[in-house]
Amino acid sequence: MVQLYNLHPFGSQQVVPCKLEPERFCGGGRDALFVAAGCKVEAFAVAGQELCQPRCAFSTLGRVLRLAYSEAGDYLVAIEEKNKATFLRAYVNWRSKRTENSRVYNITPVEISFCVGYVAVMSDLEVLILKLEPGPKNGERVHHNPRKTNNRMRRTEEGISNEISQLESDDFVICQKPLELLGEKSEQSGLSVTLESTGLADEKGKYSHFQHLLYRRFAPDISSYVLSDDIKLHSLQLLPIYQTGSLTSDGKNLSQEKELLSLFCFFSLPHVGYLYMVVKSVELMSVYQYPEKSQQAVLTPQFLHVITSNNLQCFTVRCSAAAAREEDPYMDTTLKACPPVSMDVCALRIQLFIGLKAICHFKNHIILLTKADPEAIPERRQSPKRLLSRKDTSVKIKIPPVAEAGWNLYIVNTISPVQLYKEMIDYSNTYKTVKTQSCIHLLSEAHLLVRAALMDASQLEPGEKAELLEAFKESCGHLGDCYSRLDSQHSHLTLPYYKMSGLSMAEVLARMDWTVEDGLQKYERGLIFYINHSLYENLDEELSEELAAKVVQMFYVAEPKQVPHILCSPSMKNINPLTAMSYLRKLDTSGFSSILVTLTKAAVALKMGDLDMHRNEMKSHSEMKLVCGFILEPRLLIQQRKGQIVPAELALHLKETQPGLLVASVLGLQKNNKIGIEEADSFFKVLCAKDEDTTPQLLVDFWEAQLVACLPDVVLQELFFKLTSQYIWRLSKRQPPDTPPLRTSEDLINACSHYGLIYPWVHILISSDSLADKNYTEDLSKLQSLICGPSFDIASIIPFLEPLSEDTIAGLSVHVLCRTRLKEYEQCIDMLLERCPEAVIPYANHELKEENRTLWWKKLLPELCRRIKCGGEKYQLYLSSLKETLSIVAVELELKDFMNVLPEDGTAAFFLPYLLYCSRKKSLT
């Protein structure tokens, strides 16, 4: 359905000073108009609102049947007829008033439109659209042969034609049925197409094959049982829209190079026009029903102009709506919106013009040719009889030979998009108080008008573009207002339109009508949807106390379940705590009780300074339920302002009073994808007022909790690195944690498989250090436990052990543990013998097993003997270790092998007991 408005898209008009009666005309680029009459072409200069002036005139070879101008190459093309032969001539130097340089092709022209590699061909009742595609390079010659299917179709058509001829000879009229084929199916049209390369040498072979896009066939209207020659297609046109940058930018295009964004094809029957989109997909966008028979039409990115015998009609188009969706991937989301392509088109104006014959458009001008028909003079044939028969009273139309038709060629200036936009906005105000689709429809038309103008920003002055951008934002605000008053499936469009308008939430709320009817306040779904989403998006906008109170009242009436959520929004920071608490208590009395209401009341109580109420609310549920409540509404703990994470007041309080609950809650948020790993780390650093280079203990507690929870999204080695780096740093600096750790090493070993049992020899090693404090010991035990665990990648930590000196017992234990995990047992034995001999035997008992058992007599035994010979203060420790080693070796080796490993210069009396035991063990067994 086509809606009709009485708007004024047309402005002033002027008469073109033609010398001869125009037969054909067309626009030429930005500043020229061509008019053909017979074998003569006149060119006129057209610039803005100034009167058009003659530019040049030249003769053609034959009578001009059609004219077309090519912006690429700046040449004029004419289809000419002479001596019943038809020629196509291209005039490449018309600006110099000389026209001899032309190229003639012996072809039979049909109505064709060509644009950026697309060709549309139209006959009386058929339309075919093809996409030409480039071929091989290096001048390779390509012949495109018709497919066999086409040959079969051609033969089929010939058979049909013969059959039709036979039937028509018997007084039958056969009409083919209407047909529409889209995409690849259009190859089934039966039309045979062959490409032939002609032109300059370097252009040959540019297009070697093609793709079928659309075929449509219409049937003549035979409802009156008379076939009329007037039932023919007309006004075939391809319209491109180019991408030149974002239309909502600050006025600066990202690129000035034109790139095809969308392509549209229009053609028309006398009473119906059709507009197709033909780039990425082929689909029918709009159908135009004319109130009377059309003669010609011209399509622009903003309008469709149609002429009838006495009217100039202006219809809206959906080209900008389709192009916007091709240009912006965020269209039709919560970020951006655009009126739908399927929206009904409308007629903005039907302007009276007597005797319209032809129409043309370029820039902001409409060119019209009018010709008044000579006055018809009826003449009655006088009958001598008094009683005249019906046949005798017939009227004959006679044209006096002296009467000639008057003609004019007009230039009609269209008004600026902004001016027409303002008129449409004023017109829409008549629907403002009535909730009908008419208001939205007209506002959508105004929005698309501005959007279309912005898409052709290269034609705009800087001031015009700024004015259009302002109008674009204003139109978005008007559409947001309309959708906010809706309670339908389209009410969600309130959000993207308000976003595109640039209005703040406070400005949107100020546009609302807060009047109460019949004592009841009703809030439509569109407004609720917008406010709810805006409060969830952590906007850097704080509502005033008054507006915040209106918002909470709005949600209490419309969606009471959302009240706890909206009170947690940073935008509601200024709400009076007493007002917030009163609404939360109303939820309790109405039977709406949940953990979320409890936590929100606890948070509001903190703002009120009522610690007793806060404690009572927190004690009313178990810790597990409290964690679930924080997962439902993370903003109770974590908020964002200006892109930065900010701990909520409740989080600051829990840090001092219930740090375990705080860590468990943030862990729950991470498990449920409510917060990322880096965000959680940043939260704890900000919470504890630490800079990026300092790690608070609460963050270490969180990392340990992550290991215990075995979260699937956490990369274990990264988490190990964080923890070990922190343990090593604090051990090397002897830096105690800033707060008491939530878990001891024993807790972690019992709760988490990644923390392993610490090897027994490590305890003996550590027990020799009596100066270590409790916190120091805990960090060391956690580090040792991680190294002893099954999941730790030891090689990754070696480069970071440098700060932890081997001179300390703690450093020694870590280094020996790491080397042991790397199976560097001999180095470990040397280190222990040098620094802590009493731990050597426990170490050997634990580590030197199975394939490593030979190290007892190949490494430990000779090394102890060598050190004993040197004497020193550790002599007794070495001697004690040697005796235990000999006892182990005597059991493991045969007598001969045992004697071979003993030192040659040893005292026989010392080794004799072990030799006797080794010799007797076989008889004992």
NUKEFI-785604 format. One record per residue (C-alpha): x negated, y, z; residue in one letter. Coordinates in steps of 0.001 Angstrom, whole numbers, padded with zeros to 6 digits, always signed. Layout:
NUKEFI-785604
XYZA...
END
This chain:
NUKEFI-785604
+000000+000000+000000M-001272+003453-000916V-000486+006188+001618Q+000016+009725+000373L-001265+012812+002192Y-000976+016406+001001N-004603+017482+001402L-006733+019767-000737H-009877+018115-002119P-009927+020463-005117F-011074+024060-005043G-011627+026660-007750S-011569+025971-011478Q-012982+027600-014609Q-012491+027243-018337V-015329+025886-020496V-015860+028182-023541P-015728+025515-026275C-015609+026615-029919K-013821+023475-031124L-011098+021331-029607E-012879+018740-027399P-012430+015088-028195E-015050+013546-025907R-017134+014923-023028F-019426+013750-020246C-021696+015151-017525G-025454+015265-018019G-027611+015055-014929G-027299+017864-012408R-026933+020842-014706D-025388+019938-018070A-022025+019220-019665L-021668+017704-023162F-018576+018271-025303V-018046+016511-028655A-015603+017475-031380A-015741+015624-034662G-019392+015592-035775C-020473+018360-033419K-021840+018267-029841V-022015+021335-027605E-024100+021408-024411A-023273+023781-021525F-025282+024768-018475A-023396+024252-015196V-024841+025548-011947A-022856+025661-008709G-019964+028133-008630Q-021344+030207-011519E-019567+030309-014873L-020795+027675-017303C-022776+029040-020239Q-023426+027583-023727P-026804+025901-023851R-027161+024416-027334C-025189+022745-030125A-026109+020095-032678F-024531+017954-035378S-024179+014160-035290T-024337+011607-038084L-020666+010728-037788G-017547+011414-035779R-018237+010903-032051V-016128+008149-030538L-017803+007992-027093R-020457+009851-025124L-022697+008763-022259A-025714+010303-020517Y-028697+008430-019065S-030434+010068-016124E-033406+007751-016667A-035060+009265-019736G-032744+012295-019876D-031098+011249-023146Y-027599+011385-024583L-026033+008323-026224V-023174+008564-028720A-021096+005942-030494I-020448+007439-033934E-018337+006401-036898E-018998+007252-040557K-017588+005591-043651N-015977+002918-041481K-019409+001970-040097A-020184+002322-036392T-023556+003460-035049F-025135+003919-031646L-027466+006910-031536R-029708+008114-028695A-030621+011828-028620Y-033831+012213-026639V-034677+015879-027284N-031338+017621-026928W-032790+020206-024546R-034913+021516-027452S-031842+021956-029715K-033321+019509-032260R-031679+016127-032638T-033372+014324-035498E-035215+011929-033179N-032686+009186-032666S-032637+005439-032736R-029898+003637-034639V-028779+000040-033894Y-026485-001892-036312N-024217-003300-033774I-020497-003290-033101T-020064-001420-029786P-017554-002394-027122V-016787-000612-023850E-019887-001230-021756I-021277+000092-018467S-024932-000476-017527F-026570+000240-014168C-029878-000907-012612V-029905-004300-014316G-026158-004916-014188Y-023915-004901-017255V-020124-004700-017324A-018309-005437-020590V-014610-004756-021123M-012143-005592-023881S-008452-004766-023976D-007527-007246-021238L-010825-008829-020145E-013769-007781-017959V-017130-009546-017672L-019945-008508-015307I-023492-009843-015712L-026717-009348-013804K-029809-009165-015998L-032849-010808-014462E-036531-010258-015331P-038467-012860-017281G-042093-013992-017606P-044910-011492-017720K-047777-010968-020227N-045393-010466-023132G-044295-014095-023277E-041456-014369-025722R-038229-015751-024358V-035148-016867-026280H-031948-017266-024323H-029848-019930-025984N-026152-020341-025188P-025440-023332-023017R-023748-026415-024360K-020820-025764-022103T-020292-022464-023876N-020337-024227-027260N-017702-026643-026074R-015650-023762-024748M-016010-021931-028038R-014727-024993-029901R-011910-025302-027406T-010972-021665-027938E-010964-022186-031704E-008538-025055-031264G-006333-022945-029034I-006409-020106-031564S-005249-022453-034347N-002483-023745-032112E-001437-020219-031198I-001325-019213-034871S+000992-022104-035641Q+003285-021249-032746L+003311-017533-033550E+004348-018330-037098S+007457-019860-035574D+008341-016577-033851D+006639-017421-030554F+004270-015077-028705V+001583-016905-026702I-000168-015043-023852C-003046-016480-021860Q-002417-016578-018137K-004232-014157-015790P-007552-015471-014516L-010170-014351-011981E-013529-016137-011691L-016117-014997-009150L-019825-015782-008954G-021031-018922-010710E-017471-019896-011564K-017324-016957-013992S-019519-019039-016335E-016362-021040-017024Q-014761-018086-018791S-015561-019551-022203G-017362-016404-023357L-020709-017009-025053S-023426-014461-024213V-026822-014283-025910T-029592-011839-024955L-031613-010329-027765E-034680-008175-027032S-034858-004915-029008T-036632-001704-028212G-040182-000649-027474L-042898-003304-027398A-043700-002871-023725D-040019-003176-022815E-039351-006385-024733K-038782-009384-022542G-038072-007265-019454K-034786-009116-019080Y-034861-012684-020332S-031866-014288-018663H-028746-013339-016776F-026401-014370-014020Q-022614-014347-014307H-020932-012368-011518L-017294-011767-012479L-014802-012588-015196Y-011233-011335-015032R-008487-011669-017610R-005131-009916-017445F-001880-010842-019159A+000207-008198-020937P+003452-007147-019321D+006249-008789-021321I+009035-008078-018842S+010645-005761-021425S+010260-008407-024162Y+008204-005910-026112V+004426-006069-026400L+003023-002582-026024S-000346-001502-027326D-000641+000740-024263D-001124-002198-021880I-004905-002089-022025K-007751-001760-019596L-009559+001547-019362H-012182+003440-017360S-014801+000734-016871L-017495+002057-014531Q-020430+000798-012461L-021221+002943-009419L-024518+002472-007496P-025183+003568-003923I-028817+003863-002930Y-030493+003492+000430Q-032547+006535+001361T-032757+006317+005164G-030588+006078+008272S-027546+008334+008201L-027528+008878+011962T-031153+009937+012205S-032365+013356+013266D-032226+014533+009707G-035465+012979+008476K-035254+010120+006023N-037655+007255+006545L-038247+006980+002808S-037395+009145-000180Q-037626+006239-002636E-034286+005062-003912K-033432+001432-003296E-030179-000077-004504L-027968-000741-001512L-024612-001581-003093S-023041-001619-006539L-019348-001251-007312F-017340-001887-010473C-014054-000184-011294F-011598-000768-014114F-007941-000005-014492S-004685-000950-016119L-002155+001808-016751P-000435+001323-013387H-003050-000525-011261V-006757+000074-010611G-009272-002498-009298Y-012478-001875-007341L-015017-004692-006851Y-018259-004951-004893M-020810-006886-006947V-024275-006964-005328V-024819-009599-002629K-021360-011019-003023S-018595-010398-005515V-015273-009509-003950E-012252-007379-004661L-012321-004417-002287M-009305-002291-003192S-006275-002263-005450V-004816+001111-006438Y-001129+001369-007281Q-000464+004524-009306Y+002910+006261-009002P+002946+006773-012779E+001092+005610-015852K-002603+006500-015819S-004660+007586-018798Q-008196+007630-017408Q-009994+007384-014069A-013439+008206-012717V-015041+006730-009595L-017345+008622-007198T-018865+007483-003861P-016156+009474-002066Q-013070+009446-004293F-011270+007898-007222L-009880+010585-009529H-007056+009464-011827V-005241+011444-014498I-001756+010868-015829T-000072+012962-018484S+000704+015720-016010N-001090+014942-012729N-004586+014816-011318L-004570+012273-008493Q-007256+011891-005822C-007571+008548-003979F-009973+007504-001228T-012460+004661-001743V-014183+002160+000541R-017640+002281-001049C-019315+003900+001974S-017725+001352+004332A-019131-001530+002306A-022533+000127+001873A-022804+000872+005602A-022524-002835+006363R-025233-003629+003822E-027501-000934+005240E-027219-001503+008977D-027415-004990+010588P-026002-003563+013833Y-022726-002580+012178M-019585-004194+013614D-021249-004793+016992T-020927-003070+020353T-023552-000599+019095L-022036+000614+015821K-018732+000477+013970A-017252+001552+010674C-013668+001484+009337P-013029-001835+007581P-013342-002271+003839V-009873-003851+003863S-008222-000691+005219M-005436+000607+002976D-006524+003338+000584V-004591+006583+000394C-003877+009396-002054A-005167+012689-000713L-003588+014859-003385R-001477+014750-006526I-002193+018005-008382Q-000018+019179-011280L-001886+019636-014587F+000074+019832-017836I-001135+017780-020787G-004106+015978-019255L-006061+013972-021818K-009490+013142-020384A-011557+013423-017192I-015237+013397-016324C-017207+013897-013085H-020682+015009-012163F-022038+016443-008918K-019137+018286-007234N-017264+019063-010457H-014283+017451-012145I-014103+018145-015910I-010569+018043-017354L-009371+018246-020927L-005782+019413-021341T-003799+019623-024535K-000195+020768-024662A+001914+018768-027107D+003601+020884-029854P+007149+021706-029054E+009489+019119-030508A+012365+020628-032501I+015427+018381-032798P+017273+018520-036113E+020708+017000-036628R+021763+015675-039949R+025118+017274-040765Q+027787+014868-041902S+030531+016058-044221P+032958+013928-042313K+034774+015329-039352R+034485+012145-037359L+030802+011309-037119L+029647+007802-036552S+027136+006954-033864R+024560+006333-036524K+025142+009722-038070D+024515+011538-034766T+020958+010236-034314S+018287+012811-033588V+015081+013134-035630K+012005+014730-034083I+010361+017126-036446K+007052+018852-035881I+006862+022244-037519P+003785+022400-039732P+002769+025752-038330V+002830+024660-034675A-000515+023544-033223E-001276+022207-029797A-003150+024447-027342G-006098+022941-025469W-008408+023852-022584N-011467+022299-020972L-011551+022980-017238Y-014235+022629-014601I-012574+021949-011233V-014856+022397-008245N-014271+019975-005380T-014485+021495-001925I-017321+020592+000437S-017004+017347+002444P-017124+019244+005730V-014291+021564+004707Q-012108+018651+003602L-013076+016764+006761Y-011846+019644+008930K-008543+019742+007064E-008097+016003+007606M-008824+016375+011322I-006252+019169+011601D-003768+017040+009699Y-004365+014101+012059S-003377+016227+015043N+000260+015795+014006T-000091+012151+015068Y-002168+012810+018162K+000590+012306+020719T+002094+009353+018893V+000369+005999+019177K+000575+004970+015531T-001908+003604+013055Q-001466+006718+010932S-003698+008750+013229C-006437+006124+013135I-006022+005731+009378H-006490+009408+008620L-009370+009769+011087L-011004+006729+009487S-010655+008363+006076E-012318+011509+007438A-015113+009420+008947H-015766+007592+005662L-015739+010882+003773L-018578+012220+005932V-020434+008892+005887R-020317+008827+002067A-021684+012367+001863A-024554+011480+004196L-025450+008445+002104M-026275+010796-000769D-028402+013046+001437A-030789+013901-001416S-028129+016227-002813Q-027751+018121+000464L-029411+021209+001811E-030928+020901+005333P-028143+023031+006782G-025470+020946+005067E-026916+017711+006400K-027019+019043+009963A-023388+020116+009607E-022427+016695+008252L-024245+014904+011062L-022339+016985+013588E-019071+016177+011792A-020045+012478+011768F-020509+012462+015542K-017284+014409+016040E-015343+011917+013898S-016736+009058+015991C-015507+010830+019112G-012008+011242+017638H-011867+007566+016669L-013084+006605+020135G-010237+008665+021619D-007678+006857+019456C-008943+003356+020191Y-009206+004161+023916S-005432+004633+023936R-004818+001243+022322L-003976-002020+024022D-004534-004250+021002S-007146-006517+019435Q-008966-003460+018042H-009324-001645+021357S-012927-002890+021672H-013903-000403+018935L-013719+002307+021579T-017224+001373+022724L-019233+001636+019472P-017444+004787+018302Y-018093+006580+021577Y-021714+005440+021428K-022139+006849+017923M-020482+010102+018995S-023327+010885+021388G-020821+011753+024138L-021813+011047+027712S-019563+008960+029926M-018584+012072+031866A-017645+013861+028634E-015521+010899+027567V-013742+010814+030907L-013113+014547+030668A-011217+013941+027375R-008801+011537+029058M-005241+012442+030038D-004939+011665+033749W-001274+012638+034090T+000897+010135+035943V+004244+009143+034441E+007028+007855+036720D+004597+007593+039593G+002602+004875+037823L-000750+005380+036151Q-001449+003115+033171K-004889+002637+031697Y-005150+001059+028253E-007517-001759+027438R-009689+000342+025117G-010727+002828+027804L-011284+000084+030391I-013446-001825+027903F-015607+001235+027218Y-016091+002226+030875I-016807-001351+031943N-019492-001876+029297H-021015+001541+029874S-021379+000857+033589L-023003-002501+032822Y-025576-001023+030446E-027536+000817+033147N-027128+004213+031539L-029258+006984+032974D-026160+008953+033872E-024758+009513+037332E-021070+010364+037549L-019931+013064+039924S-018183+012056+043127E-014836+013059+041648E-015267+011098+038415L-016651+008090+040288A-013529+008063+042467A-011319+008184+039339K-013218+005280+037809V-012863+003030+040865V-009161+003903+041083Q-008781+003073+037371M-010312-000389+037820F-008384-001079+041016Y-005160-000548+039037V-006197-002222+035760A-008812-004875+036670E-009263-005201+040451P-011732-008095+040058K-014196-005677+038485Q-014215-003239+041435V-017218-004845+043234P-019151-004897+039947H-018580-001266+039023I-019489-000116+042537L-022917-001671+042000C-023600+000382+038867S-026288+003090+039207P-023851+005459+037493S-021585+005187+040552M-024328+006274+042935K-022505+009440+044006N-019245+007812+045066I-018219+008514+048639N-018999+005317+050660P-015729+005721+052586L-013793+005736+049306T-015640+002647+048094A-015059+000821+051379M-011337+001625+051346S-010879-000015+047944Y-012950-003053+049008L-010764-003471+052082R-007671-003248+049876K-009049-006200+047933L-009363-008152+051209D-005780-007390+052228T-004469-008337+048783S-005910-011810+049128G-008847-011221+046800F-011637-012563+048981S-015000-013561+047594S-018664-013602+048433I-019109-010701+045996L-016725-008497+047967V-018631-009396+051148T-022021-008456+049712L-020651-005228+048243T-019173-004289+051598K-022536-005049+053227A-024276-002766+050726A-021748+000039+051264V-022090-000367+055026A-025820+000309+054679L-025046+003555+052838K-022685+004482+055655M-025407+003711+058202G-023208+001113+059928D-025760-001650+060629L-023364-003639+062820D-020831-003910+059994M-023651-004859+057637H-024881-007663+059903R-021354-008993+060422N-020729-009169+056675E-024065-010919+056024M-023418-013466+058771K-019990-014398+057432S-021465-016685+054739H-024309-019176+054496S-027583-018214+052802E-026753-020448+049831M-023457-018605+049243K-025186-015254+049601L-027652-016295+046897V-024706-017237+044663C-023216-013799+045275G-026408-012054+044180F-026440-014181+041025I-022907-012951+040243L-024033-009323+040595E-027823-008808+040315P-027449-005026+040643R-026878-005485+044362L-030652-006084+044466L-032177-004840+041215I-031246-001770+039180Q-032728+000029+036197Q-033106+003752+035795R-034771+005379+032799K-036044+001999+031715G-037749+001322+035056Q-036864-001347+037614I-035645+000141+040878V-034887-001989+043987P-031449-001332+045430A-031043-000134+048993E-029864-003599+050037L-033077-005145+048654A-035197-002717+050682L-033286-003682+053798H-033574-007429+053142L-037328-007061+052653K-037598-006080+056307E-034884-008265+057790T-034432-011359+055581Q-037365-011687+053179P-036683-015390+052669G-033148-014654+051450L-034509-011960+049145L-037075-014308+047551V-034504-017098+047199A-032041-014677+045566S-034538-013373+043006V-035492-016975+042279L-031804-017714+041698G-031591-014774+039285L-034547-016135+037341Q-033059-019636+037232K-029859-018200+035738N-031663-015961+033231N-030550-012782+034985K-034133-011532+035268I-037337-012259+033375G-040679-013389+034793I-042421-010055+034261E-039402-008128+035523E-039392-010161+038733A-043108-009511+039290D-042588-005798+038702S-039618-005769+041089F-041634-007109+044023F-044510-004698+043362K-042149-001730+043307V-040253-003067+046304L-043455-003286+048352C-044774+000039+047006A-047839-001574+045461K-049624-000515+042307D-050246-002812+039352E-053639-003963+040663D-052353-004955+044100T-050329-008082+044777T-048040-008024+047836P-047565-011173+049885Q-043856-011184+049064L-044766-011636+045395L-047109-014494+046333V-044219-016020+048276D-042099-015708+045124F-044755-017430+042982W-044986-020254+045515E-041189-020551+045473A-041303-020815+041680Q-043687-023754+041924L-041500-025448+044502V-038381-024925+042340A-040082-026330+039210C-038365-023829+036899L-038328-025082+033283P-039098-021680+031714D-042177-021069+033832V-045547-021894+032289V-047274-023843+035039L-050849-022923+034191Q-049980-019203+034168E-048401-019574+037583L-051417-021546+038849F-053671-018799+037562F-051672-016106+039372K-051764-017970+042672L-055387-019106+042549T-056536-015627+041508S-054757-014134+044488Q-056050-016778+046915Y-059619-016338+045643I-059423-012540+045793W-058206-012523+049388R-060767-015140+050443L-063630-013267+048809S-062555-009954+050392K-061428-011571+053642R-058235-009604+053033Q-055263-010750+055107P-051745-010724+053538P-049726-007545+054091D-046794-009562+055498T-046602-013013+057128P-046363-015755+054463P-042970-017445+054251L-044505-020899+053779R-047579-022596+055257T-049809-024903+053248S-048215-027853+055022E-044736-026656+053983D-045864-026412+050362L-047513-029851+050396I-044338-031403+051773N-041997-029549+049397A-043907-029386+046124C-045663-032091+044119S-048002-029535+042560H-049629-029008+045968Y-051661-032168+046719G-052903-033610+049968L-056261-032099+050876I-059075-034665+050749Y-060271-035841+054213P-063898-034798+053690W-062677-031212+053081V-061342-031018+056640H-064734-032088+058015I-066411-029499+055864L-064061-026715+056986I-064213-027673+060646S-067821-026538+060699S-066655-022918+060165D-065406-021671+063537S-065153-017998+062510L-062191-018285+060098A-058897-016712+061253D-055481-018249+060720K-054507-016256+057591N-057895-016954+056040Y-057467-020664+056734T-053951-020697+055240E-055071-019110+051957D-057999-021536+051774L-055782-024552+052480S-053295-023505+049766K-056103-023069+047256L-057638-026418+048192Q-054232-028088+048017S-053604-026732+044494L-057005-028007+043361I-056216-031398+044848C-052846-031474+043089G-052157-033487+039919P-051125-030611+037640S-053960-028135+038012F-056294-027477+035059D-059653-027278+036846I-061694-026067+033873A-059564-022921+033609S-060461-021729+037092I-064271-022205+037012I-064979-018769+035438P-062995-017069+038204F-064821-018718+041116L-067744-016298+040971E-066386-013907+043658P-066112-016871+046030L-069704-017415+047128S-071065-020885+047884E-072835-019355+050891D-069585-019527+052844T-067989-022770+053955I-064754-021747+052223A-066557-021045+048968G-068566-024245+049254L-065459-026366+049762S-063752-024863+046701V-066803-025226+044461H-067388-028830+045580V-063689-029635+045068L-063716-028239+041550C-066936-030055+040591R-065539-033234+042049T-062389-032912+039917R-064729-032454+036949L-066575-035673+038030K-069858-033895+038704E-070538-036093+041737Y-074334-035896+041785E-074284-032098+041974Q-071702-032289+044757C-073917-034685+046751I-076845-032299+046440D-074700-029346+047557M-073356-031200+050602L-076756-032562+051623L-078111-029049+051459E-075272-027215+053199R-073252-029722+055252C-074885-033164+055598P-072267-034377+058062E-069671-034302+055242A-071726-036415+052811V-070660-039850+054030I-066895-038942+054240P-067260-037480+050736Y-068943-040635+049410A-066393-042892+051059N-063572-040972+049335H-065080-040228+045937E-067722-042892+045145L-065422-045755+044269K-065035-048206+041418E-067179-047068+038444E-068773-044350+040606N-069828-046799+043368R-073331-047184+041932T-074058-043615+043034L-074389-044919+046585W-077737-046552+045776W-078695-044676+042639K-078157-041142+043979K-077286-040922+047658L-079781-043507+049039L-082915-042198+047290P-081913-038569+047973E-081521-039236+051730L-084876-041057+051851C-086581-038163+050139R-085115-035572+052511R-086007-037652+055603I-089626-037688+054518K-089572-033913+054428C-088315-033733+058008G-086813-030500+059224G-083949-029510+061483E-081435-031687+059631K-083593-034782+060041Y-081204-036503+062475Q-078178-035797+060272L-079982-037236+057271Y-081096-040260+059293L-077565-040954+060499S-076251-040650+056952S-078999-042987+055682L-078031-045707+058162K-074379-045563+057034E-075452-045579+053424T-077659-048653+053951L-074758-050461+055612S-072567-049835+052530I-075308-050744+050033V-076199-053980+051933A-072616-055118+051516V-072360-054178+047840E-075681-055554+046459L-077363-058944+046285E-080601-059325+048274L-082858-059006+045235K-081050-055870+043999D-080985-054436+047488F-084754-054821+047838M-085275-053116+044487N-083452-049958+045583V-085361-049581+048880L-088315-047166+048954P-091718-048833+048528E-093303-046753+051269D-090557-047301+053810G-091024-048741+057307T-090202-052468+057216A-088885-052533+060782A-086291-049846+059911F-084886-051670+056884F-085202-055217+058289L-081750-055383+059987P-080029-054390+056706Y-082109-056940+054746L-081176-059694+057195L-077478-058755+056914Y-077678-058761+053112C-079347-062241+053103S-076807-063740+055519R-073621-062288+054021K-073382-065082+051374K-073547-067835+054037S-071068-065891+056159L-068598-065784+053298T
END
